[in-house]
Amino acid sequence: MIRLIKTVILIAVFCAATWFGAHWYAEYRVRTAFAEAGLSDRAAACMGERLVRKLSLRQIQRLTALQGAAHTPEGMVEAAHAIDDPRVVKVTATSLLLCSTGFSR
């Protein structure tokens, strides 16, 4: 019985670490992409946090796959249009506006 409890706890810890690790890595990729696109470090960190909180990991993966095509913040919004997902476009555009002006917090 103790062995079963230990196994369940170990599996739960592994799943939690994988879940949070995936989100942390997605936020890192988004933050880096926006920093390279010309946003300040503070605004890029804000973008990473907002996009990871509001989009699914699949949507973020599709957005960061296009990061090479966008070298400006406006280019990232245009790249979001290329994904053809209205939620990605809305969240990216509003986050860019709020984070670049400092109104996000």
Protein Blocks (a to p, Z undefined) as FASTA:
>chain_A
ZZmmmmmmmmmmmmmmmmmmmmmmmmmmmmmmmmmnopafklmmmmmmmmmmmpcfklmm
mmmmmmmmpcbfklmmmmmmmnopaklmmmmmmmmmmmmnopmZZ
